[in-house]
Amino acid sequence: MSEQQGIYGIDLGTTYSVVAYIDETGRPAVVRNTDGEDTTPSVVYFETADNTVVGKTAKEAAGFRPDDVVSLIKREMGNKDYSRSFYGQELSPSGISGIILAALAKSAEEETHRPVKQAVITVPAYFGLLEKDATKKAGEIAGLEVIGIVPEPVAAALAYGVTGSGDGTTFLVYDLGGGTFDITLIKMTDTSVEVLAVDGDHKLGGADWDARLFDYLKDQTVEQTGDDSINDDEATLQELRRLAEETKKALTKAESKKVNHRLAGGMATSISVTREQFAEMTSDLLEATVTITSRMLDKAEERFPGVLGQITDLLLVGGSSKMPAVAERLRKEYSWEPKLADPDLAVAKGAALYAAGQTVRLVEAEAGDAPAEGTGRTRSLPGPAAIAAVAADTGLDPKQVEKLTKTIVNVLPKAVGIKLADDKPDWDSLSDEERFYVEHMVHAQTQLPYQAEKFTAGTMRANQQTIEIEIWEQAGAVPGTALSANHRVDNAGLIEGLGSFRLPAGSPIDITFDVDAEGTVNLLAVEPTSGKELKMSVKIAIMSDEQVAQEKAIVSALRKGM
Amino acid sequence: MQFDKEAYKATLTRHSKAGTNPEDLLERYAITLPTTNEQIAAQVKAVRAFWNQHANGNARFAKTAKWCKDRDGELKARLGGQLETIAWWQQRAAAEAKQAEAAVQRLTVSLREDYASLGAVTARNAAAYGSLQGLSAEHAISAARQAGLIVVDEKVQLPEQPPINTVQFNNLTQKLREAQVKTIPELLHPGSGTFKIVERYACTGKPALRLDKEAISEQKEATGKAINPVTTAKGEALATLSNALGGGVNLDAVALCHLVDLVKNAPPPAAKRELAGLGVEATDAAIIAALLDGRQKATQVNLADQVRKLLADGQLKEAEGQAAALPDGDDKSDLVKLIAASKQELGALLAKAEAARQASDEAEAEKYLQAARRISLSDAEDLLRQLPLAPPGAVSATGDAESVKVFWQRGPGHDESVVYVVARTEGRAPAAPGDGTPVYRGAEVECADSAAPAGRPVQYGVFATTEGRTPSRAGSVTVTAKPPVWNLRAETGIGTVSLHWQAKPEARVMVTRSPSGAAGGAPPVEVPVSGSSVQLADLPDGVTQLFAAVAVYRGAEGEELRSLPRTVTATPRGEAKPNDTLRITTSLAAGQTRVRASWKQIDSSEVRILQTVSDQPWPYGTVISPEEVRRGGTMLSGHVEVSGAERTLEVELPGGMHYLTPVSVGGTGIAVGRSRPTAIIDPVTNLIPTPFADHASIAWHWPGTVQLAEVSWRAQGDSDDDWESYVLSRAEYESKGGAQVPLGQRPVEIEVRAVITANGKRYPSAPVKDTVIKVMKTAIRYRVAGGGPFSGRAKKLTFTADEPCGGTAVRLIAVPGTIKPTRPTEGVTVFETTLSLTPGVPAEYRAELPKTIKKPYWVRCFVMSGPGRLVDPPVGDMKED
């Protein structure tokens, strides 16, 4: 590891992002941005063809140039069909996120006086294959080497300093961020962090609470002024949205807030909002998180009987978990006392700590000292030399570094499988929904790495030359075999080389499907009679390499102007 | 097909303003068939990009874009990439066309059944039929044509009013009847046969004929000069038409109006037949009948809507009347049932309201009557007016203050229009708002009665009133007023106290005195009262006296009624002396600066601390009045610790300069003591020392506008005299990136204080402290030299240190190449040992380079463990080219 580089973790949030690093004292420290704040709004303003602005100023620009501002882009990660064009340049969600990451990296460089080359980026635990790939691509587009993608609840657990015991400490992480909600059950031992179960909704977050308050303020404004033309006035509405967010934050400390606002025409409004009213208008959102939590706990108990009785802590993470109603509701529903400490920054700090652990592995790999892969779920811990080297470079205590190299055992949040043809009469006249289905090879909540049992598919026609293979992932909360309950995650997968076997129709092909520790899907296809491995070209990628290179060039040019 | 952004924006804007969404997929995706896969894919992509751009906004338009985006997500989930294929769109269009075809067939049958007798249907009526089947207007019209009906365009309308005034028109109609002429065409062109009239008059057999001046003149000629009722009437009718024509009126319109007037009350099929009988050509007869049918249906719908509106407005009787006049049909029967149900409900509500009223539960009765009012205003309004308001709740009073205070709560159903009236009586409760002595009238829920007689029971009644309603019953309370004395104050002199007060004339005032703190000791002593004051002398100096004054009343039975006591303390004092002993110290607690003011008590005066932001104007020793003190500054308050003669007061003060002055309150006035200036400075925060090899860099957050800081340090264990310090400015701090303190062999204690200067003096804040544990490792220098002439690959290593250093393990490595090694694990280990160095005594070692190491190469030494740190020699020692 170069002495010149730092160790960075980035919480790329839906509404706010944070970057942290390990400082000379070995503590995770948060980088202050140019506005002097720890958190940076995840908002991008495309001011001109060669100037973009990220953060608070971008957020303010939404009032007068809403078409040139992008926010909540994290909600589009994994959406292949989403793109935005600015000044003739087209950008995907990964590209736009890359701009945010580049800005964060620049702030970190200015504060630490070290180049930011490698980073760990966090993702919601509920992110699927495409979303994770999109996040990794965003890092590459920003010019970063993404040395790890870590689930946010795991990062938070590291930051909270939950210490694992020999027998394991089991706890819940309730992560209510600006745009996503994750609930994760984690078991931490002194050598590993195991994700036992995970659930969430990556379109439910603080932004939805803001939206309710915004609707209320808007309706009250129309009522008080008798003028509903503000429904078409973006600047006024943007100001109301800002007031809504401000009011939400104020109600975490005060029982009520008076919102005074003067409209462009001079009319003034004064709207009072109490904490009780706010809780009432958003109670269904909070209930949705409780429903998801209970659903996850039920599934966890099914898979690990007795686990509910082992849970000792409930950690609250994410800025939106600061709302008093959250802790109150959770306290009422479950027996654990919610713990709240630095929820805005915990994920980034934990990511920096995780990055320190990942750096050890990289140092080891560079030195050629990496131990052979262990069996089963846990990998061998890195050797003392690598630990000492990282400790010397960072100022961390070697024992602390060793703790950070705990193995992360993740679960697959959504079921993954292959699209297969359903053998029905009149097959050709049926619709796709009727003709095909998805066979899930690895079910949701399976701990990784995991190798599915060998699956045998059959050729459809005599002398078939290739088999088109499509990897599909569970789309919604409930798994199902119908195509509409899943979405495709690979780009034109193909098993080739069958022609030489001249197989009759219905010939078996053995397919082995496995998912590694980070959630990467690998397939192996074998023609069983000869035992020959067939050539597979399946790539789960949200974007092509060309697209990544193109957007990287765009972001690199923009970065010079930041 | 090209994506037209502006046109698409206009489409979405139209929907957003109308509060609708583009349900039709072709409209939503702006797709025009036929097209190609590529064009569709491009169009879908462009439309999605449009939604992405606008969906995050807040305006209505953004909501429409978001709706489209969300529906697109659902479609994508269901269809995947099919949405971007022409095959799917064509398949969908075909399926829709098929569905529409089936619906059109059903509609054709319906229309044929209902309109065959007319032979025509208005476009609007056809569309109405179509919408019931989910068909568009175009499909409905197509179905009507398939049913063999003439479709009457919306542009074709029947005149609402005749083009001549009503009197003339009615006269014309009358004259035509008298002239035994059925129609105006017949009048002007008798025997000409059938004619068209909807667009204009056109005689089927003689197209050249017109309803014009020539025709009128001809008929006037033909009428001749015979005088009989028929010809007279004919002449008058012709004259009316001639006048109308002269006034610019189109006689075709008059003729059409006349025809419509003749058949307007007939059912449309009969109207058609009648029109045909009057000579109207068959198609036009059908069109007029269809238009009449449309008009009747609209009227019927309007009438039913009117009844519904009356019901919604609580006009049950009117609704019932109008419903009876509706033509028979589904609407009428539905409305009749609804009205019957409403009447039943009304009856039940009125009965419940009456029961509640009789049980004196006005609130409940009002609730039922309000509900009944929503059904029938007329039935409930009067009853509501007659129903008294619910009385106010929880009426209470207290008679132990200067005035009697009465409190109540709003009763059920009391809104902002309710005014409360409070009256007072004796011996009985007030029966009505005007009964007794008026005390209060207003919207508040409390009032004060300063005129209440003291010492005997009085009754208060609180009534709720509002315009148009009967006032409530009283909420009442009985209270006996015992007002205490008020304005009780004490003045002290040297050994004397004077008390003054005010009391009710009916009261006799009793005053007692006891030394303060004498509770449980000797009982208070009654002091003689003279009018409304007491004078006491020869009281012990500096001993606080507690005085209690009670107003005593004679009750109705002659019993004694005592008020609550009012108390005051007074401390007779001797002459006050100015105090010169004030000392001020500051400390930090939980991030706040606390100030301790300490002084010695030098006499029996009461010493208070006066705080001002600039030096107070009175010289030391001046005697001032309490009023001057009040105007001059703020008396600090808090718990004063007493320890012998020492007094200490601890307070928090805001940041800035303060002048604290002890003022001694004595029997003759207040003596000003020696003032002490005090600077309250917020301390620095977030102190973070960062240790490096031989020094620690200190960083902190500067408070407010403070520009100086003092940095002090000492080795742990050293005495207070060993503190070293320096002051640096904020600018220096920022340019150097912090302050620095040297490290040594022991941990270093650090204190940082924010400093402000005022009046040429420096004032530091409370210190913020930290300790740097990291100690500086002992520097070990080394040299690497050749072993000497003919020494070959041997190297001589020499280690020296300026301080004793033992137990430091070192390793010498050799690495081929031109890049300086940075880790001890690189290259080849040439030599290892554990050093034990004495200051000034070099330790020498020899090492042999392996033959495998060829030039160019580097040699370098690293510490493997121990308390030392190596200082590299010049590069020439380490590098061999």
Boltz contact constraints between the chains, C-beta under 6 A:
constraints:
  - contact:
      token1: [A, 24]
      token2: [B, 690]
      max_distance: 6.0
  - contact:
      token1: [A, 66]
      token2: [B, 57]
      max_distance: 6.0
  - contact:
      token1: [A, 67]
      token2: [B, 53]
      max_distance: 6.0
  - contact:
      token1: [A, 71]
      token2: [B, 56]
      max_distance: 6.0
  - contact:
      token1: [A, 81]
      token2: [B, 48]
      max_distance: 6.0
  - contact:
      token1: [A, 82]
      token2: [B, 52]
      max_distance: 6.0
  - contact:
      token1: [A, 83]
      token2: [B, 49]
      max_distance: 6.0
  - contact:
      token1: [A, 84]
      token2: [B, 52]
      max_distance: 6.0
  - contact:
      token1: [A, 231]
      token2: [B, 60]
      max_distance: 6.0
  - contact:
      token1: [A, 232]
      token2: [B, 59]
      max_distance: 6.0
  - contact:
      token1: [A, 232]
      token2: [B, 60]
      max_distance: 6.0
  - contact:
      token1: [A, 234]
      token2: [B, 57]
      max_distance: 6.0
  - contact:
      token1: [A, 234]
      token2: [B, 59]
      max_distance: 6.0
  - contact:
      token1: [A, 237]
      token2: [B, 58]
      max_distance: 6.0
  - contact:
      token1: [A, 237]
      token2: [B, 59]
      max_distance: 6.0
  - contact:
      token1: [A, 241]
      token2: [B, 58]
      max_distance: 6.0
  - contact:
      token1: [A, 475]
      token2: [B, 77]
      max_distance: 6.0
  - contact:
      token1: [A, 484]
      token2: [B, 77]
      max_distance: 6.0
  - contact:
      token1: [A, 484]
      token2: [B, 78]
      max_distance: 6.0
